Amino acid sequence: MAYTAPRTTTRPSSQRHPLVATAMVLPLAALLVVVFGGWDAVVTQASSVGVMLGR
């Protein structure tokens, strides 16, 4: 029978604080908005969601 390496058990990774996650995502999001000129699309989508939620 062939030797197979034993599987290692992985511990659940700790969760990041929401502010840390936000700080990691915002620069990339800002870059994508600038590169693709998507600010108008973001505003349009946000306003559509606001209307759907009744705000």
N, C-alpha and C positions, 0 to 999 in steps of 0.2 A: 504494500500500500504506500502511496506517495506521502511524503511528509508535508504537512501544511502548517504554516506558522500560526501560533495561537492568536486569536483576536484580542486586541486590547480594548478594555472598556473605557469609554470616554465619559468624563464628568460633564454634567450640564454646565454650559458656559454661563458665567455671571452676566446679568443684564446691566446695560449701561444706563446711566442716569439720563432722563429725557433731554436735559439741557446739553449734555455731552453729545448725544445723538444729533440734536438739532444743530449744534455748532459744527459737526462733521458734515452735515448735508447742505447747509446753507451756502457755503462757497461754491459747491458744484452746481447747485440750483441757480445761483446768480450767474455763473458762467454760462450755463445753458440758455438762460433768458437773454443774455447779451448776445451770444453767438447766433442764436436762432431768431432773435427779435420776437420772443413769445410773450412779452409783457401784456399785450392786448388780449391774447388768448387766455392768459391766466386770469385777468380781470373779468373777461366775459364768462369763463367757467365759474369763477367764484360768485359772480352775480346771479348766474343761473341756479347754482346750488342754493343760494340765499333765497331766491324766489320759490324754489321747490320746498324749502323748509318753512316758508311763510314769514320771512323776515324782510 
